[in-house]
Amino acid sequence: MLRPKSHGLLAFVLVIQIAACGPAGQLTPEGAVPPEGGLLPPESEFPRLVPEPATEEAQPLTPTVVGHAWLIDPSPAADLWYHGLAVLGVTGQGPLSFYSDEYVRAIRAEKERAGVFPTQLDSLDSDLAAQIAGDDALRLFHFVPLYYHGIQPERLLAALDAVARRNSGDPALSGRDIRYGSALMFQTVERGDQRRALGTFVRALQDEWEVFYRAYWNRHRADREARFDALRARWADLEADLADFLRRHHLQRGTLIPSPPLGGEGRLVAGEATDRFGTLVAVRMPLEGQDVQIPLYSAVKELCFELLDRVIGCAGSEEVETRRAHAAVRCGAQVLAFHSPALVVGYRRFFLDAAGRDISQGTTVAQFEAAYPLDRDVVLVLMEEVRRR
Protein backbone atom coordinates (compact mmCIF):
# COMPACT_ATOMS: atom_id res chain seq x y z
CA MET A 1 0.00 0.00 0.00
CA LEU A 2 0.95 3.59 -0.57
CA ARG A 3 -0.37 5.79 2.17
CA PRO A 4 0.44 9.37 3.02
CA LYS A 5 -1.36 9.66 6.35
CA SER A 6 -2.86 13.08 5.96
CA HIS A 7 -5.31 14.69 8.34
CA GLY A 8 -4.88 18.16 6.90
CA LEU A 9 -2.48 20.29 4.91
CA LEU A 10 -0.04 20.91 7.76
CA ALA A 11 0.37 17.19 8.29
CA PHE A 12 1.86 16.86 4.80
CA VAL A 13 4.81 19.23 5.03
CA LEU A 14 7.43 16.51 4.79
CA VAL A 15 5.75 14.66 1.94
CA ILE A 16 9.08 13.41 0.67
CA GLN A 17 9.69 11.34 3.79
CA ILE A 18 9.29 7.81 2.41
CA ALA A 19 8.10 4.68 4.17
CA ALA A 20 8.36 5.92 7.76
CA CYS A 21 5.04 4.33 8.60
CA GLY A 22 4.19 1.76 5.98
CA PRO A 23 5.43 -0.64 3.34
CA ALA A 24 7.77 0.15 0.53
CA GLY A 25 6.89 3.33 -1.29
CA GLN A 26 4.57 4.67 1.37
CA LEU A 27 4.64 8.38 2.02
CA THR A 28 4.24 9.27 5.68
CA PRO A 29 4.74 12.78 6.93
CA GLU A 30 2.88 12.14 10.18
CA GLY A 31 4.33 14.21 12.99
CA ALA A 32 6.04 16.63 10.65
CA VAL A 33 6.25 20.32 11.54
CA PRO A 34 5.97 23.27 9.15
CA PRO A 35 9.25 24.65 7.87
CA GLU A 36 10.33 28.11 8.93
CA GLY A 37 8.13 30.65 7.22
CA GLY A 38 5.07 28.42 7.06
CA LEU A 39 3.76 25.76 4.71
CA LEU A 40 2.66 27.85 1.75
CA PRO A 41 4.50 30.51 -0.24
CA PRO A 42 3.74 34.14 0.72
CA GLU A 43 0.24 35.25 -0.20
CA SER A 44 1.62 37.61 -2.84
CA GLU A 45 3.19 34.64 -4.63
CA PHE A 46 0.34 32.15 -4.08
CA PRO A 47 -2.85 34.23 -4.04
CA ARG A 48 -5.32 31.69 -5.35
CA LEU A 49 -4.39 28.95 -2.93
CA VAL A 50 -4.80 31.01 0.24
CA PRO A 51 -8.12 30.14 1.95
CA GLU A 52 -10.87 32.66 1.37
CA PRO A 53 -14.43 32.91 2.65
CA ALA A 54 -16.66 30.28 1.13
CA THR A 55 -19.47 31.40 -1.11
CA GLU A 56 -22.66 29.54 -1.77
CA GLU A 57 -21.40 28.69 -5.24
CA ALA A 58 -18.16 27.27 -3.88
CA GLN A 59 -19.77 24.89 -1.40
CA PRO A 60 -18.97 21.26 -2.26
CA LEU A 61 -21.78 18.88 -3.03
CA THR A 62 -21.97 16.12 -0.46
CA PRO A 63 -22.91 12.75 -1.98
CA THR A 64 -26.14 11.29 -0.68
CA VAL A 65 -25.53 8.25 1.52
CA VAL A 66 -28.40 5.87 2.08
CA GLY A 67 -28.05 3.05 4.59
CA HIS A 68 -24.27 3.03 4.80
CA ALA A 69 -21.39 5.48 5.18
CA TRP A 70 -18.94 4.32 2.51
CA LEU A 71 -19.36 5.37 -1.11
CA ILE A 72 -18.06 3.68 -4.24
CA ASP A 73 -17.27 6.54 -6.56
CA PRO A 74 -16.03 6.14 -10.16
CA SER A 75 -13.57 8.85 -11.18
CA PRO A 76 -12.61 9.53 -14.81
CA ALA A 77 -9.84 11.83 -13.53
CA ALA A 78 -8.35 9.04 -11.39
CA ASP A 79 -8.72 6.56 -14.25
CA LEU A 80 -6.95 8.91 -16.69
CA TRP A 81 -4.12 9.75 -14.29
CA TYR A 82 -3.46 6.12 -13.33
CA HIS A 83 -3.85 5.11 -16.99
CA GLY A 84 -1.00 7.50 -17.76
CA LEU A 85 1.29 6.11 -15.09
CA ALA A 86 0.48 2.53 -16.12
CA VAL A 87 1.13 3.14 -19.83
CA LEU A 88 4.31 5.07 -19.01
CA GLY A 89 5.54 2.02 -17.10
CA VAL A 90 6.06 3.57 -13.67
CA THR A 91 7.00 0.97 -11.07
CA GLY A 92 7.40 0.91 -7.31
CA GLN A 93 8.90 -1.07 -4.47
CA GLY A 94 7.24 -3.89 -2.57
CA PRO A 95 5.78 -7.34 -3.26
CA LEU A 96 2.73 -6.06 -5.16
CA SER A 97 2.60 -4.28 -8.51
CA PHE A 98 1.57 -0.63 -8.61
CA TYR A 99 -0.08 -0.91 -12.03
CA SER A 100 -1.63 -3.71 -14.07
CA ASP A 101 0.37 -5.08 -17.00
CA GLU A 102 -2.79 -6.80 -18.20
CA TYR A 103 -4.52 -3.43 -18.38
CA VAL A 104 -1.64 -1.92 -20.38
CA ARG A 105 -1.82 -4.77 -22.91
CA ALA A 106 -5.58 -4.36 -23.26
CA ILE A 107 -5.23 -0.61 -23.80
CA ARG A 108 -2.62 -1.04 -26.50
CA ALA A 109 -4.94 -3.44 -28.34
CA GLU A 110 -7.77 -0.87 -28.08
CA LYS A 111 -5.53 1.85 -29.51
CA GLU A 112 -4.37 -0.32 -32.36
CA ARG A 113 -7.95 -1.16 -33.27
CA ALA A 114 -8.78 2.56 -33.19
CA GLY A 115 -5.73 3.40 -35.31
CA VAL A 116 -4.28 5.84 -32.75
CA PHE A 117 -1.24 3.92 -31.49
CA PRO A 118 1.23 5.29 -30.59
CA THR A 119 -0.09 8.39 -28.86
CA GLN A 120 2.08 11.10 -27.34
CA LEU A 121 1.85 9.23 -24.03
CA ASP A 122 3.07 5.99 -25.62
CA SER A 123 6.03 7.86 -27.09
CA LEU A 124 7.32 9.36 -23.84
CA ASP A 125 10.90 8.49 -22.95
CA SER A 126 11.29 5.70 -20.41
CA ASP A 127 13.60 8.02 -18.46
CA LEU A 128 10.50 9.86 -17.25
CA ALA A 129 9.11 6.68 -15.67
CA ALA A 130 12.45 6.08 -13.97
CA GLN A 131 12.51 9.68 -12.71
CA ILE A 132 9.02 9.40 -11.20
CA ALA A 133 9.84 6.06 -9.56
CA GLY A 134 13.19 7.22 -8.21
CA ASP A 135 12.43 10.75 -6.98
CA ASP A 136 10.97 10.82 -3.47
CA ALA A 137 8.91 13.94 -4.18
CA LEU A 138 7.54 12.65 -7.47
CA ARG A 139 6.20 9.53 -5.75
CA LEU A 140 3.37 11.85 -4.79
CA PHE A 141 2.17 11.21 -8.37
CA HIS A 142 0.71 7.94 -7.09
CA PHE A 143 -1.72 9.94 -4.91
CA VAL A 144 -2.60 12.93 -7.09
CA PRO A 145 -6.20 11.85 -7.91
CA LEU A 146 -7.01 11.41 -4.22
CA TYR A 147 -6.13 15.02 -3.44
CA TYR A 148 -8.27 16.26 -6.32
CA HIS A 149 -11.10 13.77 -5.95
CA GLY A 150 -14.43 14.88 -7.34
CA ILE A 151 -13.20 17.04 -10.23
CA GLN A 152 -13.20 16.31 -13.95
CA PRO A 153 -10.07 15.41 -15.94
CA GLU A 154 -9.86 18.75 -17.75
CA ARG A 155 -9.78 20.71 -14.48
CA LEU A 156 -7.25 18.34 -12.93
CA LEU A 157 -4.87 18.69 -15.86
CA ALA A 158 -5.32 22.46 -16.13
CA ALA A 159 -4.51 22.89 -12.44
CA LEU A 160 -1.44 20.66 -12.63
CA ASP A 161 -0.24 22.45 -15.76
CA ALA A 162 -0.38 25.71 -13.77
CA VAL A 163 1.59 24.07 -10.96
CA ALA A 164 4.21 22.86 -13.44
CA ARG A 165 4.55 26.40 -14.82
CA ARG A 166 4.66 27.78 -11.25
CA ASN A 167 1.81 30.11 -12.19
CA SER A 168 0.01 30.56 -8.87
CA GLY A 169 -2.27 33.21 -10.34
CA ASP A 170 -3.74 30.97 -13.03
CA PRO A 171 -7.56 30.87 -12.89
CA ALA A 172 -7.30 27.06 -13.16
CA LEU A 173 -6.19 27.06 -9.51
CA SER A 174 -9.32 28.75 -8.17
CA GLY A 175 -12.00 26.76 -6.37
CA ARG A 176 -12.05 25.05 -3.00
CA ASP A 177 -11.90 21.60 -4.58
CA ILE A 178 -8.66 22.54 -6.38
CA ARG A 179 -6.88 24.50 -3.67
CA TYR A 180 -5.72 21.74 -1.33
CA GLY A 181 -4.15 19.47 -3.92
CA SER A 182 -2.53 22.38 -5.74
CA ALA A 183 -1.00 23.77 -2.56
CA LEU A 184 0.42 20.33 -1.86
CA MET A 185 1.86 20.04 -5.36
CA PHE A 186 3.40 23.53 -5.21
CA GLN A 187 5.06 22.58 -1.93
CA THR A 188 6.35 19.23 -3.15
CA VAL A 189 7.25 19.63 -6.83
CA GLU A 190 9.73 22.46 -6.43
CA ARG A 191 12.89 21.83 -8.47
CA GLY A 192 13.05 22.65 -12.13
CA ASP A 193 13.55 19.04 -13.20
CA GLN A 194 10.56 17.95 -11.11
CA ARG A 195 8.34 20.64 -12.62
CA ARG A 196 9.49 19.71 -16.11
CA ALA A 197 8.59 16.08 -15.41
CA LEU A 198 5.13 17.11 -14.20
CA GLY A 199 4.60 19.37 -17.21
CA THR A 200 5.69 16.72 -19.69
CA PHE A 201 3.39 14.13 -18.14
CA VAL A 202 0.42 16.50 -17.93
CA ARG A 203 0.76 17.60 -21.57
CA ALA A 204 0.88 13.96 -22.65
CA LEU A 205 -2.28 13.25 -20.64
CA GLN A 206 -4.05 16.26 -22.16
CA ASP A 207 -3.30 14.83 -25.60
CA GLU A 208 -4.28 11.32 -24.45
CA TRP A 209 -7.64 12.58 -23.21
CA GLU A 210 -8.43 14.28 -26.49
CA VAL A 211 -7.03 11.65 -28.87
CA PHE A 212 -8.13 8.45 -27.14
CA TYR A 213 -9.11 8.22 -23.51
CA ARG A 214 -12.26 10.37 -23.34
CA ALA A 215 -13.89 8.37 -26.13
CA TYR A 216 -12.64 5.12 -24.61
CA TRP A 217 -13.99 5.99 -21.14
CA ASN A 218 -17.39 7.02 -22.54
CA ARG A 219 -17.61 3.97 -24.81
CA HIS A 220 -17.33 1.67 -21.81
CA ARG A 221 -19.66 3.71 -19.59
CA ALA A 222 -22.62 1.32 -19.66
CA ASP A 223 -20.51 -1.72 -18.80
CA ARG A 224 -18.71 0.24 -16.10
CA GLU A 225 -21.95 1.38 -14.49
CA ALA A 226 -23.29 -2.18 -14.45
CA ARG A 227 -20.15 -3.44 -12.76
CA PHE A 228 -20.18 -0.59 -10.26
CA ASP A 229 -23.80 -1.37 -9.37
CA ALA A 230 -22.85 -5.00 -8.72
CA LEU A 231 -19.86 -3.88 -6.68
CA ARG A 232 -21.94 -1.49 -4.57
CA ALA A 233 -24.32 -4.29 -3.64
CA ARG A 234 -21.43 -6.53 -2.57
CA TRP A 235 -19.70 -3.73 -0.68
CA ALA A 236 -22.91 -2.92 1.22
CA ASP A 237 -23.02 -6.50 2.47
CA LEU A 238 -19.32 -6.47 3.38
CA GLU A 239 -19.60 -3.10 5.10
CA ALA A 240 -22.34 -4.52 7.32
CA ASP A 241 -20.16 -7.54 8.11
CA LEU A 242 -17.21 -5.29 8.98
CA ALA A 243 -19.18 -2.78 11.05
CA ASP A 244 -17.42 -3.64 14.33
CA PHE A 245 -13.97 -3.57 12.73
CA LEU A 246 -14.62 -0.25 10.99
CA ARG A 247 -15.97 1.33 14.16
CA ARG A 248 -13.07 0.18 16.33
CA HIS A 249 -10.54 1.63 13.91
CA HIS A 250 -12.44 4.86 13.19
CA LEU A 251 -13.13 3.95 9.58
CA GLN A 252 -16.89 4.34 9.56
CA ARG A 253 -16.90 6.75 6.61
CA GLY A 254 -14.97 6.85 3.38
CA THR A 255 -14.84 6.56 -0.38
CA LEU A 256 -13.64 3.66 -2.52
CA ILE A 257 -12.26 4.64 -5.93
CA PRO A 258 -11.90 1.49 -8.05
CA SER A 259 -9.67 2.13 -11.09
CA PRO A 260 -8.75 -0.44 -13.77
CA PRO A 261 -5.10 0.63 -14.30
CA LEU A 262 -4.12 -0.10 -10.68
CA GLY A 263 -2.30 -3.27 -9.72
CA GLY A 264 -2.38 -5.16 -6.45
CA GLU A 265 -1.03 -2.19 -4.50
CA GLY A 266 -3.66 0.27 -3.39
CA ARG A 267 -3.58 3.89 -2.24
CA LEU A 268 -5.01 5.26 0.99
CA VAL A 269 -5.34 8.81 2.33
CA ALA A 270 -6.73 8.72 5.85
CA GLY A 271 -9.43 11.28 6.56
CA GLU A 272 -11.70 12.39 9.34
CA ALA A 273 -15.40 11.60 9.57
CA THR A 274 -16.14 15.28 8.91
CA ASP A 275 -14.14 15.38 5.65
CA ARG A 276 -16.10 15.63 2.43
CA PHE A 277 -15.12 12.13 1.30
CA GLY A 278 -13.77 10.64 4.55
CA THR A 279 -10.92 8.16 4.11
CA LEU A 280 -10.08 7.77 0.42
CA VAL A 281 -9.02 4.35 -0.86
CA ALA A 282 -8.06 3.74 -4.49
CA VAL A 283 -8.10 0.07 -5.48
CA ARG A 284 -7.95 -2.05 -8.59
CA MET A 285 -11.14 -2.36 -10.65
CA PRO A 286 -11.25 -5.73 -12.44
CA LEU A 287 -11.29 -5.91 -16.20
CA GLU A 288 -14.20 -7.56 -17.99
CA GLY A 289 -14.48 -11.22 -17.05
CA GLN A 290 -12.45 -10.90 -13.84
CA ASP A 291 -13.73 -11.35 -10.29
CA VAL A 292 -15.96 -8.35 -9.51
CA GLN A 293 -15.01 -8.62 -5.85
CA ILE A 294 -11.34 -7.74 -6.42
CA PRO A 295 -11.89 -4.16 -5.16
CA LEU A 296 -13.31 -5.57 -1.92
CA TYR A 297 -10.20 -7.67 -1.35
CA SER A 298 -7.91 -4.71 -1.99
CA ALA A 299 -9.95 -2.40 0.22
CA VAL A 300 -9.87 -4.73 3.21
CA LYS A 301 -6.10 -5.05 2.90
CA GLU A 302 -5.66 -1.27 2.69
CA LEU A 303 -7.84 -0.63 5.72
CA CYS A 304 -5.64 -2.95 7.78
CA PHE A 305 -2.85 -0.39 7.78
CA GLU A 306 -4.65 1.64 10.43
CA LEU A 307 -4.22 -1.37 12.72
CA LEU A 308 -0.62 -2.10 11.69
CA ASP A 309 0.58 1.32 12.82
CA ARG A 310 0.09 0.09 16.37
CA VAL A 311 0.99 -3.58 15.98
CA ILE A 312 4.24 -3.28 14.02
CA GLY A 313 5.17 0.37 14.32
CA CYS A 314 6.34 3.01 11.90
CA ALA A 315 10.09 2.54 11.58
CA GLY A 316 11.25 2.95 8.00
CA SER A 317 13.82 0.18 7.68
CA GLU A 318 13.53 -2.17 4.73
CA GLU A 319 12.91 -5.10 7.08
CA VAL A 320 9.99 -3.35 8.79
CA GLU A 321 8.55 -2.23 5.46
CA THR A 322 8.53 -5.82 4.21
CA ARG A 323 6.92 -7.04 7.44
CA ARG A 324 4.21 -4.42 7.14
CA ALA A 325 3.53 -5.27 3.50
CA HIS A 326 3.15 -8.96 4.34
CA ALA A 327 1.22 -8.21 7.52
CA ALA A 328 -1.35 -6.11 5.67
CA VAL A 329 -2.17 -8.93 3.26
CA ARG A 330 -2.30 -11.48 6.09
CA CYS A 331 -4.40 -9.11 8.23
CA GLY A 332 -6.96 -8.74 5.44
CA ALA A 333 -7.36 -12.51 5.31
CA GLN A 334 -7.88 -12.62 9.07
CA VAL A 335 -10.45 -9.82 8.94
CA LEU A 336 -12.46 -11.69 6.31
CA ALA A 337 -12.06 -15.06 8.04
CA PHE A 338 -13.59 -13.63 11.19
CA HIS A 339 -16.13 -11.16 9.79
CA SER A 340 -16.98 -12.36 6.27
CA PRO A 341 -15.60 -15.89 5.71
CA ALA A 342 -17.26 -16.44 2.33
CA LEU A 343 -14.71 -14.04 0.77
CA VAL A 344 -11.53 -15.61 2.15
CA VAL A 345 -10.81 -18.07 -0.68
CA GLY A 346 -11.23 -15.37 -3.33
CA TYR A 347 -9.03 -13.03 -1.30
CA ARG A 348 -6.22 -15.60 -1.09
CA ARG A 349 -6.50 -16.35 -4.80
CA PHE A 350 -6.24 -12.66 -5.72
CA PHE A 351 -3.17 -11.96 -3.59
CA LEU A 352 -1.43 -15.18 -4.58
CA ASP A 353 -1.92 -14.21 -8.21
CA ALA A 354 -0.79 -10.63 -7.46
CA ALA A 355 2.42 -12.03 -5.94
CA GLY A 356 3.10 -13.97 -9.14
CA ARG A 357 2.32 -17.40 -7.66
CA ASP A 358 0.84 -20.23 -9.71
CA ILE A 359 -2.81 -20.56 -8.66
CA SER A 360 -3.70 -23.28 -11.15
CA GLN A 361 -3.00 -25.99 -8.56
CA GLY A 362 -5.08 -24.37 -5.81
CA THR A 363 -4.90 -21.60 -3.27
CA THR A 364 -4.27 -23.28 0.06
CA VAL A 365 -3.58 -21.51 3.33
CA ALA A 366 -0.04 -22.89 3.28
CA GLN A 367 0.63 -21.41 -0.18
CA PHE A 368 -0.77 -18.07 0.92
CA GLU A 369 1.31 -17.93 4.10
CA ALA A 370 4.44 -18.91 2.18
CA ALA A 371 3.88 -16.04 -0.25
CA TYR A 372 3.49 -13.54 2.61
CA PRO A 373 5.60 -14.90 5.49
CA LEU A 374 5.11 -13.33 8.91
CA ASP A 375 6.44 -14.00 12.39
CA ARG A 376 4.06 -16.05 14.50
CA ASP A 377 3.98 -13.47 17.28
CA VAL A 378 2.76 -10.82 14.84
CA VAL A 379 0.14 -13.24 13.47
CA LEU A 380 -1.20 -13.84 16.99
CA VAL A 381 -1.34 -10.13 17.83
CA LEU A 382 -3.16 -9.41 14.58
CA MET A 383 -5.63 -12.20 15.27
CA GLU A 384 -6.34 -10.80 18.72
CA GLU A 385 -6.85 -7.28 17.36
CA VAL A 386 -9.06 -8.43 14.49
CA ARG A 387 -11.33 -10.46 16.77
CA ARG A 388 -11.66 -7.81 19.44
CA ARG A 389 -15.10 -6.23 19.52
Stockholm file with secondary structure:
# STOCKHOLM 1.0

chainA/1-389         MLRPKSHGLLAFVLVIQIAACGPAGQLTPEGAVPPEGGLLPPESEFPRLVPEPATEEAQPLTPTVVGHAWLIDPSPAADLWYHGLAVLGVTGQGPLSFYSDEYVRAIRAEKERAGVFPTQLDSLDSDLAAQIAGDDALRLFHFVPLYYHGIQPERLLAALDAVARRNSGDPALSGRDIRYGSALMFQTVERGDQRRALGTFVRALQDEWEVFYRAYWNRHRADREARFDALRARWADLEADLADFLRRHHLQRGTLIPSPPLGGEGRLVAGEATDRFGTLVAVRMPLEGQDVQIPLYSAVKELCFELLDRVIGCAGSEEVETRRAHAAVRCGAQVLAFHSPALVVGYRRFFLDAAGRDISQGTTVAQFEAAYPLDRDVVLVLMEEVRRR
#=GR chainA/1-389 SS CBCCCCSSGGGGTTTTCBSTTSSTTCBCCTTCCCCTTCSSCCTTTSGGGSCCCCCTTTCCCCCCCCSCSEEECCCHHHHHHHHHHHHHTCCCSSSSCSBCHHHHHHHHHHHHHHTCCSCTTTTSCHHHHHHHHHCTGGGGGGGHHHHTTTSCHHHHHHHHHHHHTTCTTCGGGCSHHHHHHHHHHHHHCCSHHHHHHHHHHHHHHHHHIIIIIHHHHHHTHHHHHHHHHHHHHHHHHHHHHTHHHHHHTTCSSEEEEEETTBCSCCEEECCCTTSSSCEEEEEECCCTTSCTTHHHHHHHHHHTHHHHHHHTCCCCCHHHHHHHHHHHHHHHHHHHHHHCGGGHHHHHHHHHHHTTCCCTTCCCHHHHHHHSCCCHHHHHHHHHHHHCC
#=GC SS_cons         CBCCCCSSGGGGTTTTCBSTTSSTTCBCCTTCCCCTTCSSCCTTTSGGGSCCCCCTTTCCCCCCCCSCSEEECCCHHHHHHHHHHHHHTCCCSSSSCSBCHHHHHHHHHHHHHHTCCSCTTTTSCHHHHHHHHHCTGGGGGGGHHHHTTTSCHHHHHHHHHHHHTTCTTCGGGCSHHHHHHHHHHHHHCCSHHHHHHHHHHHHHHHHHIIIIIHHHHHHTHHHHHHHHHHHHHHHHHHHHHTHHHHHHTTCSSEEEEEETTBCSCCEEECCCTTSSSCEEEEEECCCTTSCTTHHHHHHHHHHTHHHHHHHTCCCCCHHHHHHHHHHHHHHHHHHHHHHCGGGHHHHHHHHHHHTTCCCTTCCCHHHHHHHSCCCHHHHHHHHHHHHCC
//
